[in-house]
Amino acid sequence: MIFIVDELYEDSGSPNFIKNNKITEVYLKWNKMYLLSRKENYEESDVTLLQESINEWAKLFIELFKENSKSELQFPKLHSWVFHIYSSIREFGAINGFAAKPS
């Protein structure tokens, strides 16, 4: 984020250029979503708020980066996060370590 704060990220004139404020917005939405996902215990309202945060982040993330992705952001983890995390939390509880690789 330093490159945005210090205005080192300049408009290249590219049709797919992403403005600084949009990158900052997607970063802030990611942080909000990530912090909500790290809870140890969830009330139903927490899970709903997390899903809303995921939807907001994913919509903006896909809007910003789809054109720059050869796969058009067709990633299994992105799909799982957006479409299955809500039901997983409701069924199994906290997701801390959910995506961790086995040791």
N, C-alpha and C positions, 0 to 999 in steps of 0.2 A: 504494500500500500504506500510505501514511501515514494515510489515513482509518481503516484497521483498527488499526494500531499505537496511534494516539491515541484509539481507541474513539469515533470520530466517526460511525461507522456504526451506527445504532441499529435495533432491531427495530421494524419498522413495523406488525407485526400482520398483514401480508399473507400469504396462504396460500403464495405463491411466494417468501417471504423466504429469503435464503441467509445462513446464519450466517457470522460472521467467520472461524471456524476452517476452514470449507470453502473460502472464497475464498482464504485463505492457503495451504491445501493445494494447490489447483489452480494457484496461482501458483508454488509451489515445484516442483511436478511439471513445469510449463512450463519453468522455468529449467533443471532437470536435463535434460530432453529437448532443449532448445535447445542447451545446451553440448555434448551428445553429437553433435548434428547438425552442429556446426561443425568437426569433426575433418577433418584433411587426408587422412589415410589410415585405412583401416578393416581390422581383422582380422574374421574371421567372428564372433567373440564380441562385438566392438563393435557390429556390425550387429544382432545378436540382442538385445543390451542396449538399443540405441536403439529397436528395434521394441517391446520390452516397456515401455519408458518412454513411448513414443507411446500404446500401448494403455491404460496406466494413466491418463495425462493425459486422453486422449480420452473414456474412460468417465466420469471424474469431471466433465469439462467439459460433456459432453452431459447428464449427470444434473442438473447445477446450472442450466444455461442454456437447455435445450430449451423449457421452459414460457414463457420470456420472449422467444422468437424466433418471429416470424411464419412463418418458413420451417421451423421446427423444426430449425434448424441444418443444413439441406440445402445445404451450400456445397461447390462443386467443389474448392476448395483443401483443405478439411478432409478430404474424401473421398480426395483424392490423397495427402495426408500419411499418413493412417491405413492405406490399403490398397495404396499403390503405392511408397512411398519405400524400403521394404526391397529390393524387386526392382530398383529404379532404382540404388541404391547398389551392389548386387551386380553389376549389368551395367555401369554407367558410372563407378563410383567416387564420390569426394567430391561433396557436393551444394552446396558453397559457391557462392552466386549462382544456385542452381537456380531460385528463384522471382523473380529480379530482372527488372525490366522492361528491354527493350532500350533502349539509349541512342540 
